[in-house]
Amino acid sequence: MLNPGWLKPKFNQRTMNIPSESPANDAERHRSSPYRFLFFDLDHTLWDFEANSRQALEALYRSSNLEERGISDFGGFHRAYLVHNDKLWERYRNGYIGVEELRWKRMWLTLLDYRIADEALAKELGRVFLDLLPLGKQLFPYTHEILHYLRERGYQLHLITNGFEKTQQRKLQHADMEGYFGQLITSEVSQSLKPHREIFDYALKKTGAVKEESIMIGDSIEVDILGAMNAGIDQVYVNHLRQETNIRPTYTVFSLRELEDIF
């Protein structure tokens, strides 16, 4: 159960990368913070999707004996999967395909790269992959520490994610993260996806939050940051990869620890 770019940042007057402060100034900052509701993205922000996905896909490759089917190199299989997965996720976000098609077709197209036209196998691989994926426990550095820090300071923490409902719930359980968050807002339940405004409006209504006291924390400029901007919500861009961007979020950090400089 859930509880009730490689560059200097392009700062505007509210974009920040704050140096450490004295305890007195730190306390004053927390008292004057305009935020009460912190909405986190999960994958690529807190939960290390790349590491966990590769681990799950390698386990799938070996347990399904794909080498015996002519896929001799896991590295090549993994790279092909990533290409198709990214393209299909883009189509999914834009409403061109549904959840079920996304789940199996990324495997189908990867198999076709190896001239394996086996739809039944693709659907089985898609099913097993979603069973394995949430078992991953690799998080970005300082994930538990920052969530504990924020919770202890009285912030209400919630998640807004384009991931699948059951999959995201299981990720939280296996990574021992579910106790930090009040609500898990997924695209499946809200019937909308980031960056569309509707999922943010749904999250505000579901949590009883107001825009002026809310902020979105995520790693994707296109999905998290521009989505929140369009919804009238402030943003923290968690730029783990130090990628260059011309977009100016409310705040930019390069590690989760730096969130302590904002909140």
N, C-alpha and C positions, 0 to 999 in steps of 0.2 A: 504494500500500500504506500502511496505517496503521501507525505505529510501536507493537515489543514494549515614607400617601397624600397630594396637595398638602398636606402637614401635617408636623408634627414626628413622627418615628418613635415608635411606641408601644413603648418599651423594657421588657423584663423584665430580670432581672439578667444575662442573657447576650446580650440584643439590644444592638447597639452601632453607633455612628457615631463612630469614634475620631479624636481630633485627632492631628496629626503628632507624632512622638516623636523623641527624640535617637537617634543611631546605636547607642549602647550598649543603650538600652531596646529598640530595634528588633531587634537581634541576639538579645537575651534572649527576646523574644516568639517569634521563629522557633524557637529551641531548645526552647521549652516548648509549642509547638503540638501539640494532641492529634491533628491530622489528618495522614494520609498520602495518602488517596485523595480526589481532588476530582472530582465528577461534574457536568459542565456540561450544561445545556440548550443547544440550538443556535439555533433560530428565536426571534426577539424578544429573545434574551439576548446572543448574540454576532453572529449574522448578521441584518442588518436586513431582516426578512421583508416588512414593509410597503413599504419602498422598492423592494426587488428584485421583489416580486410585482407592484406597479404597473407597473414597467418592462417586465416580461415580458408582462403582460396588454395593455399598449399596443402592444407589438410584434406580438402575436397579433391584436389588433383591426385593425391596419393591413395585415398580411400576408394576412389572411383576407378583406379587403375587406368588412368588416361594415357599413361605412357604406352601401355599395351595396345591402345587404340590408335597409336601413331603420333601422339603429341609427346615428342621425346624430351622437350625442354620446358620446364616449369616457367623459367624466366620469360620465354617467348609467349607462353600461354597467358601469363599474368599481364604482360604489356598489351596483348591483343584484347584481353578482357577490359582493361582500363579504357582503351579507346572507345569500344562499343558502349561501355557503361556510361561514360561521360556524355556521349551523343544521345543516348536514350534518356538519361536524366534531364537533359535539356529539352527534349521533346515532351517528357512528362511534365516538367514545370510549366511548359507553354500550352498544356492541355491537348496535345496531339495524340497521346497514348494514355492508357490507363495503367493502374498499378500492376495488374496481373501480367499484362504484356511486357512491362518493364522487367518484371521478376524473372521471366524465362527467356525473353528474347535476347538479353545480353549474353546469355550462355549459348543460345542458338547461333547468333552471329559469330561468336568466338569459335565455336565448333566448325562453322562453315569455312573459316579461314584455314582450317586443316582438312577441308573437304569431307567433313563428317556431317551428313544431312540426316540427323537423328533427332526428331522433335521430342520424342519420349525421353530420350537421354537429357536433352536440354532442360525439359521441365523438371526432371528429377534432380539435376544439378542445381537448378534454381531453388528448389525446395530445401535441399540439404544445406546449401550455402547459407540460407537465411536461418537455419537451425544452428549453424556453427558460428556465424558472425557475432551474435550478441555475447558469446562466451569470452570474447576478448576483454582484457582488463588493463590494457595499456592506455594511460592517460597522459596528457601534457604535464610537464613539471609544474608543481605547486597547485594542482587542481584541488585536492582535498584541503590543503591549507587555506586557499583563498575562499573556498566555499564556507569553511568553518569560520573564518574571519568575518565574512559578510553576514553570516547568520547570527553570530554573536553580537554584532552591532545593530541588530534589529531590522535589517533589510528583508523584504519579502522576495524570495527567489523563485522564479518560474522558468520553464523551458518553452521555447517555440522552435519546432523542428519540422523539416519536410520528410523526415523518416517515417517508417511504418509504425503504427501504434504498438503492437505487441513486441516488435523488434526493439524499439526504443525502451520500452519498459524493462525488457530483459537485459539490455545493456546496462541500465542503471542498477539493476539488482546485482549483476555479476561484478560490476566495478565498485560496488558498495557506495553508490551515490544517491540512491533514491530518497534517503532521509533529509536531504538538503532542500528539496523542492516542493512547493505547494501544489502546482499544477503542471502537468505535461500537456502542452498544446501541440497536437500533430496535424499534419495536412489531412490525414484520413478523417479525423473527427471534425475538424473545422470546415472540411470541404473546400479548402483553399490552400495555396502554397505560397511561401515567401518567393518572390518579393511582392506578391499581390497584397493590396491593402486589407483585404477582407480577413486574412488570418490574424493580422495585428488587431483589427477591431474586435474580432472574436476573442482574442487573448485578453484584451482590456475588459471586455464584458464578463468573461469567465472568472477573472480574478478580482473584479471590483476595483481595478486600477484606473487612474486618470493619467492622461498623456503628460501633463506638466510634471508629474512625479514619477514618470517611467523612463526607462532607458534600455535599449537593446544592445547586447554584448555578443559580437560574433566575428567570424574570420572572413566572411565573404563580402566584398564590396557590393557585388551585384545583388546578392540575395538578402543579406542581413542589413547592410548599411543603407543602400538605396531604398530597400523596402521600408525600413523604419523611417527614413526621411520622408518618403511619400505618404506615410501614415501620420506624420507630424510628431514623431517620437525621437528623442535624442539617441545618440549611438556611441558605442565604444568599438572601434575597429581593432580587433586582436590580430595584429599583423605578425604572426609567428614566423612567416617566411621572408619578412622584410621586403615585400614586393612594392614596386613603385606604383603610385596611383595619383591621378589628378583630382580625385574626389576628396573633399575635406570633411571628414566626420567630425562630430562634436569633440571626440577625444580619440587619440591613437596610442596604443601600447604595443610593445613588442614581446611581452611575456605576461603571464597571468599574475605574477607577483606585483607588477606595476599597477594593477587595479587598486592596490592599497593606497596609491598616490592620488586616486580619484575619490575613493569612498572611505 
